[in-house]
């Protein structure tokens, strides 16, 4: 109906109420990871900025991988972070972390964890800020102001 309710069909089988917003996820995250969590085995979970890229073995096995694992390897033809990958595939970040670890152990994904010292290096942040200021605005004018 125009007001967003489903109304009632002539036979009276359909309930009255708001129309569904969208389909519910078909599979719960804990089913995809078999109940495992990202930091269960080796201590710490991979940071969200960890870069992942498919290996030659992973691309060769692409046809043999199922569902989310296939999507992860296929999306990782070029390096990207776990956060980017989760957003691109519309998967929970911890699901991507667990599956990326599985794929790394199988030799189908190369994982590059950033140096923890570089994360706290002020010069990295200064270069990032300078790089962002060099990006022109919508008029094509660089932002060089402090």
JOFENJO-V382486 format. One record per residue. N is the residue number from 1. RES is the residue in three letters. PSI is psi as a letter, one per 40 degrees, with the letter a starting at -180 (* if undefined). OMEGA is omega in whole degrees, 0 to 359 (NA if undefined). D_LAST is the distance of its C-alpha to the last C-alpha in Angstrom with 2 decimals. Layout:
# JOFENJO-V382486
N | RES | PSI | OMEGA | D_LAST
N | RES | PSI | OMEGA | D_LAST
This chain:
# JOFENJO-V382486
1 | UNK | i | 183 | 54.33
2 | UNK | d | 181 | 51.89
3 | UNK | e | 178 | 50.87
4 | UNK | e | 177 | 49.74
5 | UNK | i | 182 | 52.95
6 | UNK | e | 183 | 55.29
7 | UNK | a | 179 | 58.38
8 | UNK | h | 181 | 61.72
9 | UNK | i | 184 | 63.65
10 | UNK | d | 181 | 67.26
11 | UNK | d | 178 | 68.71
12 | UNK | f | 182 | 66.64
13 | UNK | d | 183 | 65.13
14 | UNK | h | 182 | 61.42
15 | UNK | i | 176 | 59.81
16 | UNK | h | 179 | 58.21
17 | UNK | a | 181 | 54.53
18 | UNK | i | 177 | 51.02
19 | UNK | i | 179 | 50.58
20 | UNK | i | 182 | 48.88
21 | UNK | d | 180 | 45.14
22 | UNK | i | 182 | 45.29
23 | UNK | i | 175 | 47.15
24 | UNK | i | 178 | 46.77
25 | UNK | h | 184 | 45.74
26 | UNK | d | 184 | 48.90
27 | UNK | h | 178 | 48.43
28 | UNK | i | 182 | 46.89
29 | UNK | d | 182 | 44.35
30 | UNK | d | 176 | 46.74
31 | UNK | d | 179 | 49.35
32 | UNK | d | 183 | 47.10
33 | UNK | e | 182 | 46.42
34 | UNK | f | 177 | 49.95
35 | UNK | e | 181 | 48.63
36 | UNK | i | 176 | 46.48
37 | UNK | i | 190 | 43.04
38 | UNK | d | 186 | 40.14
39 | UNK | f | 187 | 40.47
40 | UNK | d | 188 | 44.27
41 | UNK | c | 190 | 45.31
42 | UNK | e | 178 | 43.04
43 | UNK | c | 183 | 41.23
44 | UNK | i | 174 | 37.61
45 | UNK | i | 177 | 36.58
46 | UNK | h | 177 | 34.47
47 | UNK | i | 183 | 30.75
48 | UNK | e | 178 | 29.48
49 | UNK | e | 177 | 27.24
50 | UNK | h | 180 | 30.44
51 | UNK | h | 178 | 30.99
52 | UNK | i | 178 | 34.46
53 | UNK | i | 180 | 36.35
54 | UNK | i | 175 | 39.99
55 | UNK | i | 176 | 42.40
56 | UNK | d | 178 | 45.24
57 | UNK | d | 179 | 47.64
58 | UNK | d | 179 | 45.66
59 | UNK | d | 177 | 45.68
60 | UNK | d | 183 | 49.39
61 | UNK | e | 186 | 50.14
62 | UNK | d | 181 | 48.16
63 | UNK | e | 181 | 51.41
64 | UNK | e | 181 | 52.74
65 | UNK | i | 182 | 49.81
66 | UNK | i | 170 | 50.01
67 | UNK | b | 187 | 47.68
68 | UNK | d | 179 | 44.30
69 | UNK | d | 177 | 44.77
70 | UNK | d | 182 | 45.45
71 | UNK | d | 181 | 42.36
72 | UNK | d | 181 | 40.12
73 | UNK | d | 180 | 41.53
74 | UNK | d | 181 | 41.48
75 | UNK | e | 185 | 37.82
76 | UNK | f | 174 | 36.90
77 | UNK | d | 174 | 37.91
78 | UNK | i | 181 | 34.27
79 | UNK | i | 175 | 32.26
80 | UNK | i | 182 | 30.36
81 | UNK | i | 177 | 29.44
82 | UNK | d | 180 | 31.89
83 | UNK | d | 178 | 29.58
84 | UNK | d | 181 | 29.39
85 | UNK | d | 179 | 33.13
86 | UNK | d | 180 | 33.98
87 | UNK | d | 182 | 32.03
88 | UNK | d | 183 | 33.57
89 | UNK | e | 181 | 37.06
90 | UNK | f | 177 | 36.70
91 | UNK | i | 176 | 38.03
92 | UNK | i | 183 | 37.25
93 | UNK | d | 181 | 34.91
94 | UNK | d | 175 | 37.63
95 | UNK | d | 179 | 40.19
96 | UNK | d | 178 | 38.08
97 | UNK | d | 182 | 37.65
98 | UNK | d | 182 | 41.43
99 | UNK | d | 177 | 42.39
100 | UNK | d | 177 | 39.92
101 | UNK | d | 177 | 41.52
102 | UNK | d | 181 | 44.95
103 | UNK | d | 176 | 44.06
104 | UNK | d | 180 | 42.67
105 | UNK | d | 179 | 45.93
106 | UNK | e | 180 | 47.89
107 | UNK | e | 183 | 46.02
108 | UNK | e | 181 | 44.73
109 | UNK | h | 174 | 41.03
110 | UNK | h | 184 | 38.90
111 | UNK | h | 180 | 36.40
112 | UNK | h | 180 | 33.44
113 | UNK | h | 181 | 32.05
114 | UNK | i | 178 | 28.64
115 | UNK | h | 182 | 28.69
116 | UNK | d | 178 | 28.06
117 | UNK | d | 181 | 26.48
118 | UNK | d | 180 | 23.81
119 | UNK | d | 182 | 22.85
120 | UNK | e | 181 | 21.89
121 | UNK | h | 182 | 20.21
122 | UNK | d | 180 | 16.59
123 | UNK | d | 177 | 16.17
124 | UNK | d | 178 | 17.09
125 | UNK | d | 179 | 14.38
126 | UNK | d | 178 | 11.74
127 | UNK | d | 178 | 13.51
128 | UNK | d | 179 | 13.63
129 | UNK | d | 179 | 9.94
130 | UNK | d | 178 | 9.60
131 | UNK | d | 178 | 12.73
132 | UNK | d | 178 | 11.75
133 | UNK | d | 180 | 8.85
134 | UNK | e | 179 | 11.69
135 | UNK | h | 181 | 14.01
136 | UNK | i | 177 | 14.83
137 | UNK | a | 184 | 15.28
138 | UNK | e | 178 | 18.87
139 | UNK | e | 180 | 18.99
140 | UNK | e | 182 | 18.13
141 | UNK | h | 178 | 14.85
142 | UNK | i | 179 | 12.09
143 | UNK | g | 183 | 8.68
144 | UNK | e | 182 | 6.61
145 | UNK | i | 180 | 3.81
146 | UNK | * | NA | 0.00
